[in-house]
Amino acid sequence: MKKPVFVGSAVALITPFNEGGVDTKKLHELIDFHLAHKTDAIVVAATTGEAATMPDEEHLATIRSVVEYVDGRVPVIAGTGSNDTVHGIKLAREATAIGADALLVVTPYYNKTSQEGLFRHFKATAEATHLPIIVYNVPSRTNLNIAPSTYQRLSQIENIVAAKECNINQVPETVNLCGDDLILYSGEDGLVVPLLSMGGKGVISVASHIVPESMHNMVESFMNGDVKNAAKIQADIVPLVKALFSDVSPIPVKEALNMLGWNVGACRMPLCEMSESGKANLADVLKKYDLSFHPATL
């Protein structure tokens, strides 16, 4: 059986921006918040972190800042995916040298590829690093799905240890084909418990920005055999998850953090602000949760 990179809830960390670029001080404040509120791992410079609009120098500097600040307290998983295999390998090697604990590698987007191309893409990336790799399957963004049969091939590569899976419908087939050779993490905050019931080990989460302890406790409860409590937490966060994905992520979660006093800045273009009605709905939903541990209340 392959060793999990983490068990529990990893935050898919946003990147706070200011006029000068990445707001490193705010980034470290967010990390302190997560370490104080049970987040089990930090994912940096991935989709929610807006890596697509970060030049390589800034991307890698942000990974370095997080790795150095966390200093081994929880695993740091660096986003190094690209639709250009050579570029992705370069990022993987750089993140490895920086000291990341694992890599999150998304499927190629726009140019896409075949299932054979997917296998070769991930295999080439795995050969460029000794770090554990979590492959990231998010068809809604990439229009490309990792088939269970491809997961089976990838699971035979030693350092491809896990998948962040957003296509939950195919998890039973993937589990049947891969068994203990591939660890699964939910990429869907609203479907964590169903994935755990199929042997998953946790979630890479957006909602954990707002309710980090709930996300951790949901997984911990399930792992400790308290399925009823895990299911209750899962049901309780449904309105929040819907609100956080009511616009293109990470637009709503950044808006929510700003409402809660974090001052993390706006998203980079082409992402833009929510509509006024969207903001109003988000604010109404946030009021339903205990947010007293955030810097400000609504």
MONOR-V150934 format. One record per backbone hydrogen bond with DSSP energy under -0.5 kcal/mol. NH is the residue of the N-H (numbers start at 1). CO is the residue of the C=O. E is the energy in kcal/mol with one decimal. If there is no record, write none. Layout:
# MONOR-V150934
nh->(NH:NH)
co->(CO:CO)
e->(E:E)
This chain:
# MONOR-V150934
nh->(2:8:10:10:11:12:13:13:15:16:17:18:21:23:24:27:28:29:30:31:32:33:34:35:36:37:37:38:39:40:41:42:43:44:44:50:51:53:54:55:59:60:61:62:63:64:65:66:67:68:69:70:71:73:75:77:77:78:78:79:80:80:81:85:88:89:90:91:92:93:94:95:96:97:98:99:100:101:102:103:104:105:105:106:107:111:118:119:120:121:122:123:124:125:126:127:128:128:129:132:133:134:135:135:136:137:137:138:141:142:143:147:150:151:152:153:154:155:156:157:158:160:161:161:162:163:164:165:165:166:166:168:170:171:174:175:176:177:178:179:181:182:183:185:186:187:189:191:192:195:196:197:198:199:200:201:202:203:204:205:205:209:210:211:215:216:217:218:219:220:221:222:223:224:225:226:227:230:231:232:233:234:235:236:237:238:241:242:243:244:245:245:246:251:254:255:256:257:258:259:260:261:262:271:279:280:281:282:283:284:285:286:287:288:289:291:294:296)
co->(180:201:8:203:41:205:11:43:48:14:264:21:18:16:22:23:24:25:26:27:28:29:30:31:32:33:34:35:34:9:9:75:11:42:77:47:46:50:51:53:55:56:57:58:59:60:61:62:63:64:65:66:67:70:40:42:75:76:102:44:78:104:104:83:84:85:86:87:88:89:90:91:92:93:94:95:95:76:76:132:78:103:134:104:136:109:114:115:116:117:118:119:120:121:122:123:124:125:126:101:159:103:133:162:105:135:164:136:138:138:139:145:147:147:148:149:150:151:153:154:156:157:133:159:133:183:135:163:185:137:164:166:167:168:170:171:172:173:174:175:178:179:161:163:202:165:187:188:189:191:192:193:195:196:195:184:184:8:186:10:203:206:207:207:211:212:213:214:215:216:217:218:219:220:222:221:225:226:227:228:229:230:231:232:233:235:237:238:239:240:241:242:243:248:250:251:252:253:254:255:256:258:257:268:275:276:277:278:279:280:281:282:283:285:286:289:291:260)
e->(-1.6:-1.9:-0.5:-2.9:-2.1:-3.0:-1.6:-1.6:-0.5:-0.6:-1.7:-2.9:-1.6:-3.0:-1.4:-2.3:-2.4:-1.8:-2.4:-1.9:-2.5:-2.1:-2.2:-2.7:-1.8:-0.8:-0.6:-0.6:-1.9:-2.8:-0.9:-2.5:-2.7:-0.6:-2.4:-1.8:-2.0:-1.8:-1.9:-0.6:-3.0:-2.9:-1.9:-2.2:-1.8:-2.6:-2.4:-2.1:-2.8:-2.7:-2.0:-2.9:-2.1:-1.6:-0.7:-3.3:-0.5:-0.6:-2.6:-2.9:-0.6:-2.2:-0.7:-0.6:-2.8:-2.4:-2.0:-2.3:-2.5:-2.6:-2.3:-2.8:-2.1:-2.2:-2.0:-1.3:-2.1:-2.3:-1.3:-2.2:-2.7:-0.5:-2.5:-0.6:-1.5:-2.3:-2.4:-2.2:-2.3:-2.6:-2.5:-2.4:-2.6:-1.7:-2.6:-2.0:-0.5:-1.2:-1.2:-0.6:-3.0:-3.2:-0.6:-2.5:-2.5:-0.6:-2.7:-0.7:-2.0:-1.9:-2.5:-0.8:-1.0:-2.3:-2.1:-1.3:-2.7:-2.7:-1.2:-2.0:-0.5:-1.5:-1.5:-1.1:-1.6:-2.2:-3.3:-0.8:-2.8:-1.8:-0.5:-1.2:-1.5:-1.8:-2.2:-3.0:-2.1:-2.0:-2.7:-2.3:-2.2:-0.9:-2.8:-2.8:-2.7:-2.6:-0.5:-1.7:-0.7:-1.2:-2.6:-2.3:-1.2:-2.0:-2.0:-2.5:-0.6:-2.1:-2.5:-3.5:-0.7:-2.0:-1.8:-2.5:-1.9:-2.3:-3.1:-2.2:-1.5:-2.8:-3.0:-1.9:-2.8:-1.8:-1.8:-2.6:-1.4:-2.0:-2.8:-2.0:-2.5:-2.4:-2.4:-2.4:-1.7:-1.1:-2.8:-2.5:-2.1:-2.5:-1.0:-0.5:-1.3:-2.3:-2.3:-2.1:-2.8:-2.4:-2.2:-2.4:-1.7:-1.5:-2.6:-1.9:-2.4:-2.2:-2.2:-2.4:-2.6:-2.1:-2.2:-2.4:-1.3:-1.9:-1.8:-1.0:-1.9:-1.9)
